[in-house]
Amino acid sequence: MRINETRDWPRVIRAAVVAAVAIVCVGIGAGAASAHLRSGTVAVDYRASIVSPVTAAYAAQIYQSDHGLTLTVRRGHAVVMLGYLNEPVWRLDAAGLWVNAASPTARAMHLVSRGAGTGGGPAQWRLGRGRGRHTVVWHDARVQALPAGVARGAWRVPLIVDGRAEAMHGALRRFPDPSPWLWPALLVTWLGISVVPLVRREGPDRVRGAAMVLAVIAATAAALAAVAFALDAYASPGTWIEGLDAIAFLAVGLAVMWRGPRNLHVAAAIWVGLVATAVGLLDGAVFLHPVILAVLPGTVLRLLVVTALGAGLGAAVVGSTQFGQIADAVRDHERVLARARAAPVSGTGASSSGGRGRAVRGRVER
């Protein structure tokens, strides 16, 4: 890193601080988006399925991320869903979505407010804002979980389709948990590879180059993981926003590394490393749950996430060591200049001090 004036050092420090604050904002923003925009889940313990999701009367789907159910009625048909007490909860027909205000299940599912419900008795159908709607999405406790230690199970939601008693049903299947030691071992391996230039006491140029290479590797892995999660059929808006934010921040850092001033390359490498680390931490559930909700196989996704984490941390750590070396060089340069100014003016003294100053200045610039 080239430093011609001591004011460059505070400027680089400010860039690193801004990067760290930005990464915190990315993590908070993505977490908030995941919490408020349906679900940001990227891995689950078991997979849910529907038997005969498409019929003559309706089409149904189950979301793997939170096991939410969706049903779309076809033209000319009517579907009623029965609740936990076998009472009618909602009805889809040509007019739209009707909700039974007297259904305890409708209140439990937050389809009607607690104050609006009548607490049992004959069905009281209300159309309200459901007018013209032909699709309903809801969370049903009958679909949500498998008991501990059970690998397979079945679920069933009773329906009345065109006046006939039917049911929407499916299966739940639990998968083995990921290896508890393989992925932590790979993370430690990445960190070990990252600090090799520091252990070997390589020169500043090699250390700076290592930080930049690690940053590129981490950015590539983080971007591929973000795209794979976003393209999954069950990806939520929160997942899309998280992926777009991460890719944008990575692109900014790589652009500075590629086209920016030389004295900002290390700061950009640290920036990219921190962003990739944030992506890896946000997607850390892939190491705890067996079913990954992405378009790539689970093993590939875990490898990408552990690479983003390991190489990202490595880039941040290796790059930060350069700041310490720069600070030492700047202090040495200032001390030499101070001694040169304090020395008596003479031909020999001036020549000697000037030579020492030029030598130190050359080392700092390198």
Rosetta blueprint (number, residue, H / E / L):
1 M L
2 R L
3 I L
4 N L
5 E L
6 T L
7 R L
8 D H
9 W H
10 P H
11 R H
12 V H
13 I H
14 R H
15 A H
16 A H
17 V H
18 V H
19 A H
20 A H
21 V H
22 A H
23 I H
24 V H
25 C H
26 V H
27 G H
28 I H
29 G H
30 A H
31 G H
32 A H
33 A H
34 S H
35 A H
36 H H
37 L L
38 R L
39 S L
40 G L
41 T L
42 V L
43 A E
44 V E
45 D L
46 Y E
47 R E
48 A E
49 S E
50 I E
51 V L
52 S L
53 P L
54 V E
55 T L
56 A L
57 A L
58 Y E
59 A E
60 A E
61 Q E
62 I E
63 Y L
64 Q L
65 S L
66 D L
67 H L
68 G E
69 L E
70 T E
71 L E
72 T E
73 V E
74 R L
75 R L
76 G L
77 H L
78 A L
79 V E
80 V E
81 M E
82 L E
83 G L
84 Y L
85 L L
86 N L
87 E L
88 P E
89 V E
90 W E
91 R E
92 L E
93 D E
94 A L
95 A L
96 G E
97 L E
98 W E
99 V E
100 N E
101 A L
102 A L
103 S L
104 P H
105 T H
106 A H
107 R H
108 A H
109 M L
110 H L
111 L L
112 V L
113 S L
114 R L
115 G L
116 A L
117 G L
118 T L
119 G L
120 G L
121 G L
122 P L
123 A L
124 Q L
125 W E
126 R E
127 L L
128 G H
129 R H
130 G H
131 R E
132 G L
133 R L
134 H L
135 T E
136 V E
137 V E
138 W E
139 H E
140 D L
141 A H
142 R H
143 V H
144 Q L
145 A L
146 L L
147 P L
148 A L
149 G L
150 V L
151 A L
152 R E
153 G E
154 A E
155 W E
156 R E
157 V E
158 P E
159 L E
160 I E
161 V E
162 D L
163 G L
164 R E
165 A E
166 E E
167 A E
168 M E
169 H E
170 G E
171 A E
172 L E
173 R E
174 R E
175 F L
176 P L
177 D L
178 P L
179 S L
180 P L
181 W L
182 L H
183 W H
184 P H
185 A H
186 L H
187 L H
188 V H
189 T H
190 W H
191 L H
192 G H
193 I H
194 S H
195 V L
196 V H
197 P H
198 L H
199 V H
200 R L
201 R L
202 E L
203 G L
204 P H
205 D H
206 R H
207 V H
208 R H
209 G H
210 A H
211 A H
212 M H
213 V H
214 L H
215 A H
216 V H
217 I H
218 A H
219 A H
220 T H
221 A H
222 A H
223 A H
224 L H
225 A H
226 A H
227 V H
228 A H
229 F H
230 A H
231 L L
232 D L
233 A L
234 Y L
235 A L
236 S L
237 P H
238 G H
239 T H
240 W H
241 I H
242 E H
243 G H
244 L H
245 D H
246 A H
247 I H
248 A H
249 F H
250 L H
251 A H
252 V H
253 G H
254 L H
255 A H
256 V H
257 M H
258 W H
259 R H
260 G L
261 P L
262 R H
263 N H
264 L H
265 H H
266 V H
267 A H
268 A H
269 A H
270 I H
271 W H
272 V H
273 G H
274 L H
275 V H
276 A H
277 T H
278 A H
279 V H
280 G H
281 L H
282 L H
283 D L
284 G H
285 A H
286 V H
287 F H
288 L L
289 H L
290 P L
291 V E
292 I E
293 L L
294 A L
295 V L
296 L L
297 P L
298 G H
299 T H
300 V H
301 L H
302 R H
303 L H
304 L H
305 V H
306 V H
307 T H
308 A H
309 L H
310 G H
311 A H
312 G H
313 L H
314 G H
315 A H
316 A H
317 V H
318 V H
319 G H
320 S H
321 T H
322 Q H
323 F H
324 G H
325 Q H
326 I H
327 A H
328 D H
329 A H
330 V H
331 R H
332 D H
333 H H
334 E H
335 R H
336 V H
337 L H
338 A H
339 R H
340 A H
341 R H
342 A H
343 A L
344 P L
345 V L
346 S L
347 G H
348 T H
349 G H
350 A H
351 S H
352 S H
353 S H
354 G H
355 G H
356 R H
357 G H
358 R H
359 A H
360 V H
361 R H
362 G H
363 R H
364 V H
365 E H
366 R L
